[in-house]
Amino acid sequence: MEGSQSSSTGLKVGLGILLVLFLGTAFYTSKLYSEKQENEKLLVSEKQQVMNDLNNMAQDYDEAIAESEVKNQDIIEARERIQGLMDSLKVSQNSVGSLWRYKKKYLALQEEMDILLTENDRLKVENQYLATSLDSTNVQLAERTMFTDSLLVQNTELTSVVKDAAALQTVGLIGMGVIERRSGKQIPTERASRSDKLKICFTVAKNTLTEAGDKELYVQIIDPLNNVLGTNDQIEFEDQVLNYSLISRFNYENRNLNICEYISELEDAKFEKGRYKVNVFNDKAIISSSEFELK
């Protein structure tokens, strides 16, 4: 009888130990599975972050390519390398080693992009400087023309000569679309869909006969649909009504004065594609005209 009880007790103890081992194994397995799931989520999240970073980098390159009038082959090839890395990352395994390799490649591409875009911006500045030099030459030619014209009218009535010669004149009138980045930096563009503003620039020519002080000119911008952009206000003269986009106000000191004005995009629409016409008026007299096109 005592042997039977001892055997029964041993069996119970053995079953208890097996139960404890089973529960321990189940808990450990469950913990490993949970950790694996968490690691998988973390890897997927980090992989998506790398993909987002690469996509942002690709967009920066796309902007640089779209804004450049001359194709930069280095930037185009760098953009293609980013696309190849993105395509490879999409089908890659979710592992720490694999993700680390892609992060290293991303950092290398980021460093390359900083160098390429800095060089690209430098070239743009040089091109703008050349354009400014050309405008300066045009200003000098305009001054000589004004001087020659003043000699030709010496035989006319003095009062008429003084009045006409003292009128403000503008040269180098240009218009363009610009992209305005968050930093405030402006980049010229010929694309209507990418233009945040229209930029209108001109030079008020030096004229010693004009009285110095506060002056104003009326700027009229007409889009491809024949709409007057901007405020589209009216001013009435004796025999004429003028619809203008904005009033350019400035202080004139009898020397060349460079002026740029802006028209922001419409609240509910982008700028139209096509040819834009720009007119500058001194009172009712048109003193300068120009055209530009947005694609």
C-alpha positions as CSV (number, residue, x, y, z in Angstrom):
1,M,0.0,0.0,0.0
2,E,2.8,2.4,0.9
3,G,4.6,1.5,-2.4
4,S,1.5,2.3,-4.4
5,Q,1.2,5.7,-2.7
6,S,4.9,6.5,-3.3
7,S,4.6,5.6,-7.0
8,S,1.5,7.8,-7.3
9,T,3.3,10.8,-5.7
10,G,6.3,10.4,-8.0
11,L,4.0,10.4,-11.0
12,K,2.3,13.6,-9.9
13,V,5.7,15.3,-9.3
14,G,6.9,14.2,-12.8
15,L,3.7,15.5,-14.4
16,G,4.1,18.8,-12.6
17,I,7.6,19.2,-13.8
18,L,6.6,18.4,-17.3
19,L,3.8,21.0,-17.1
20,V,6.1,23.7,-15.8
21,L,8.6,22.9,-18.6
22,F,5.8,23.1,-21.2
23,L,4.5,26.4,-19.9
24,G,8.0,27.8,-19.8
25,T,8.7,26.7,-23.3
26,A,5.4,28.2,-24.5
27,F,6.1,31.5,-22.8
28,Y,9.6,31.7,-24.3
29,T,8.4,30.8,-27.8
30,S,5.7,33.5,-27.5
31,K,8.2,36.1,-26.4
32,L,10.5,35.3,-29.3
33,Y,7.6,35.6,-31.7
34,S,6.6,39.0,-30.3
35,E,10.2,40.3,-30.5
36,K,10.4,39.0,-34.1
37,Q,7.2,40.8,-35.0
38,E,8.4,44.1,-33.4
39,N,11.8,43.8,-35.2
40,E,9.9,43.2,-38.5
41,K,7.8,46.4,-37.9
42,L,10.9,48.4,-37.1
43,L,12.8,47.3,-40.2
44,V,9.8,48.0,-42.4
45,S,9.5,51.5,-40.9
46,E,13.2,52.3,-41.3
47,K,13.1,50.9,-44.9
48,Q,10.2,53.2,-45.7
49,Q,12.1,56.1,-44.2
50,V,15.1,55.4,-46.4
51,M,12.7,55.2,-49.4
52,N,11.2,58.5,-48.5
53,D,14.6,60.1,-48.2
54,L,15.6,58.8,-51.6
55,N,12.3,60.0,-53.1
56,N,12.9,63.5,-51.7
57,M,16.4,63.5,-53.1
58,A,15.0,62.4,-56.5
59,Q,12.5,65.3,-56.4
60,D,15.4,67.8,-55.7
61,Y,17.2,66.5,-58.8
62,D,14.0,66.6,-60.9
63,E,13.7,70.3,-60.0
64,A,17.3,71.0,-60.9
65,I,16.9,69.3,-64.2
66,A,13.6,71.0,-65.0
67,E,15.0,74.5,-64.1
68,S,18.2,74.1,-66.1
69,E,18.1,75.4,-69.7
70,V,21.3,73.4,-70.5
71,K,21.3,69.7,-69.6
72,N,23.7,68.8,-66.8
73,Q,24.8,65.2,-67.6
74,D,26.2,64.7,-64.1
75,I,22.9,65.5,-62.5
76,I,21.0,63.3,-64.9
77,E,23.3,60.3,-64.2
78,A,23.0,60.9,-60.4
79,R,19.2,60.9,-60.7
80,E,19.3,57.6,-62.6
81,R,21.5,56.1,-59.8
82,I,18.9,57.1,-57.2
83,Q,16.1,55.5,-59.2
84,G,18.2,52.3,-59.5
85,L,18.7,52.3,-55.7
86,M,15.0,52.9,-55.1
87,D,14.0,50.0,-57.4
88,S,16.5,47.7,-55.6
89,L,15.3,48.7,-52.1
90,K,11.7,47.9,-53.0
91,V,12.6,44.2,-53.6
92,S,15.3,43.9,-50.9
93,Q,14.9,41.7,-47.8
94,N,14.0,43.2,-44.5
95,S,17.2,42.6,-42.6
96,V,19.5,44.8,-40.5
97,G,22.5,44.1,-42.8
98,S,20.6,44.9,-46.0
99,L,19.1,48.1,-44.5
100,W,22.5,49.3,-43.3
101,R,24.0,48.8,-46.8
102,Y,21.3,50.9,-48.3
103,K,21.7,53.6,-45.7
104,K,25.4,53.9,-46.5
105,K,24.6,54.2,-50.2
106,Y,22.0,56.9,-49.4
107,L,24.5,58.9,-47.4
108,A,27.0,58.7,-50.2
109,L,24.4,59.9,-52.7
110,Q,23.4,62.7,-50.3
111,E,27.0,64.0,-50.2
112,E,27.2,63.7,-54.0
113,M,23.9,65.7,-54.4
114,D,25.1,68.5,-52.2
115,I,28.2,68.9,-54.4
116,L,26.3,68.7,-57.7
117,L,23.5,71.1,-56.7
118,T,26.0,73.6,-55.3
119,E,27.9,73.6,-58.6
120,N,24.6,73.9,-60.5
121,D,23.6,76.9,-58.4
122,R,27.0,78.5,-59.1
123,L,26.5,78.1,-62.8
124,K,23.0,79.7,-62.5
125,V,24.5,82.7,-60.7
126,E,27.2,83.1,-63.4
127,N,24.4,83.1,-66.1
128,Q,22.5,85.7,-64.2
129,Y,25.6,87.8,-64.0
130,L,26.1,87.6,-67.7
131,A,22.4,88.6,-68.2
132,T,22.9,91.6,-65.9
133,S,26.0,92.7,-67.8
134,L,24.0,92.6,-71.0
135,D,21.3,94.8,-69.4
136,S,24.0,97.2,-68.3
137,T,25.2,97.5,-71.9
138,N,21.7,98.2,-73.0
139,V,21.4,100.9,-70.4
140,Q,24.6,102.6,-71.7
141,L,23.2,102.4,-75.3
142,A,20.0,103.9,-74.1
143,E,21.8,106.8,-72.4
144,R,23.7,107.5,-75.6
145,T,20.5,107.3,-77.6
146,M,18.9,109.8,-75.3
147,F,21.8,112.1,-75.6
148,T,21.7,111.9,-79.4
149,D,18.0,112.5,-79.4
150,S,18.4,115.6,-77.2
151,L,20.8,117.1,-79.8
152,L,18.4,116.5,-82.6
153,V,15.6,118.4,-81.0
154,Q,17.6,121.5,-80.1
155,N,15.8,123.6,-82.8
156,T,12.3,122.9,-81.3
157,E,10.6,125.0,-78.7
158,L,12.5,124.9,-75.4
159,T,9.4,124.2,-73.3
160,S,8.5,121.2,-75.4
161,V,12.1,119.9,-75.3
162,V,12.4,120.2,-71.5
163,K,9.0,118.5,-70.9
164,D,9.7,115.5,-73.2
165,A,13.3,115.1,-72.2
166,A,12.5,115.1,-68.5
167,A,10.0,112.2,-68.9
168,L,11.1,108.9,-67.2
169,Q,12.2,106.2,-69.6
170,T,12.7,102.5,-68.9
171,V,15.0,100.0,-70.7
172,G,15.8,96.3,-70.3
173,L,12.2,95.3,-69.6
174,I,12.0,91.5,-69.1
175,G,9.4,89.1,-67.6
176,M,9.8,85.5,-66.4
177,G,8.3,82.8,-64.2
178,V,10.1,82.1,-60.9
179,I,10.0,79.3,-58.4
180,E,10.2,80.5,-54.8
181,R,11.7,78.1,-52.3
182,R,11.1,78.0,-48.6
183,S,14.4,79.8,-48.0
184,G,13.2,82.7,-50.2
185,K,15.6,81.8,-53.0
186,Q,14.1,82.5,-56.4
187,I,14.9,80.3,-59.5
188,P,13.8,81.3,-63.0
189,T,11.7,78.8,-64.9
190,E,9.9,78.7,-68.3
191,R,7.2,76.2,-67.0
192,A,3.8,77.7,-66.2
193,S,2.9,74.8,-63.9
194,R,6.0,75.4,-61.7
195,S,5.9,79.2,-61.5
196,D,5.0,80.5,-58.1
197,K,5.2,84.1,-59.3
198,L,5.8,86.3,-62.4
199,K,8.9,88.5,-62.1
200,I,9.0,91.8,-64.1
201,C,12.3,93.7,-64.1
202,F,13.3,96.9,-65.8
203,T,15.8,99.8,-65.4
204,V,14.6,103.4,-65.0
205,A,17.3,105.2,-67.1
206,K,19.4,108.0,-65.8
207,N,18.0,111.4,-66.7
208,T,19.5,114.6,-65.1
209,L,16.6,116.6,-66.5
210,T,14.0,114.7,-64.4
211,E,13.2,116.1,-61.0
212,A,14.4,113.7,-58.2
213,G,11.9,112.3,-55.7
214,D,9.1,109.8,-55.3
215,K,7.8,108.4,-58.7
216,E,5.4,105.8,-59.9
217,L,4.9,103.8,-63.1
218,Y,2.0,101.6,-64.1
219,V,2.8,98.0,-65.0
220,Q,0.3,96.0,-67.1
221,I,0.7,92.2,-67.5
222,I,-1.6,90.5,-70.0
223,D,-1.8,86.7,-70.0
224,P,-2.3,84.4,-73.0
225,L,-6.1,84.6,-72.5
226,N,-5.9,88.4,-72.8
227,N,-6.6,88.9,-69.1
228,V,-4.9,91.7,-67.1
229,L,-3.3,90.0,-64.1
230,G,-2.6,91.4,-60.7
231,T,-5.0,93.9,-59.1
232,N,-6.5,94.8,-62.5
233,D,-7.5,98.3,-61.3
234,Q,-8.3,101.2,-63.6
235,I,-7.0,104.7,-63.8
236,E,-8.7,107.4,-65.9
237,F,-6.9,110.1,-67.9
238,E,-8.5,112.8,-70.0
239,D,-9.2,110.6,-73.0
240,Q,-8.1,107.1,-71.9
241,V,-8.8,104.5,-69.3
242,L,-5.9,102.2,-68.3
243,N,-6.2,98.8,-66.7
244,Y,-3.0,98.0,-64.8
245,S,-1.7,95.1,-62.9
246,L,0.3,97.0,-60.3
247,I,1.9,100.4,-59.5
248,S,5.6,100.5,-59.2
249,R,6.6,103.1,-56.7
250,F,10.2,104.2,-56.1
251,N,12.4,107.1,-55.1
252,Y,14.3,108.5,-58.2
253,E,17.7,110.1,-57.7
254,N,18.6,110.9,-61.3
255,R,20.6,107.8,-61.9
256,N,20.0,104.3,-63.3
257,L,17.6,102.4,-61.0
258,N,17.0,98.6,-61.3
259,I,13.4,97.6,-60.3
260,C,11.7,94.2,-60.1
261,E,8.0,93.7,-59.3
262,Y,6.0,90.4,-58.8
263,I,2.7,89.0,-59.5
264,S,1.6,86.0,-57.4
265,E,-0.3,83.0,-58.9
266,L,-4.0,83.0,-58.7
267,E,-5.7,81.5,-55.6
268,D,-7.6,78.8,-57.5
269,A,-5.4,78.3,-60.7
270,K,-1.9,78.2,-61.9
271,F,-0.5,80.5,-64.6
272,E,-1.6,79.8,-68.2
273,K,0.7,78.4,-70.8
274,G,1.5,80.7,-73.6
275,R,2.8,84.2,-74.4
276,Y,2.6,87.0,-71.9
277,K,2.8,90.7,-72.8
278,V,4.2,93.3,-70.4
279,N,3.7,97.1,-70.8
280,V,5.1,99.9,-68.6
281,F,3.2,103.3,-68.6
282,N,4.3,106.7,-67.5
283,D,0.9,108.2,-66.9
284,K,-1.0,107.3,-70.1
285,A,2.1,107.1,-72.3
286,I,3.5,103.6,-72.9
287,I,7.3,103.8,-72.5
288,S,8.3,100.1,-72.7
289,S,6.9,96.8,-73.9
290,S,8.1,93.2,-73.8
291,E,6.9,89.6,-74.2
292,F,7.8,86.3,-72.6
293,E,6.5,82.7,-72.9
294,L,5.7,80.1,-70.3
295,K,5.5,76.5,-71.5
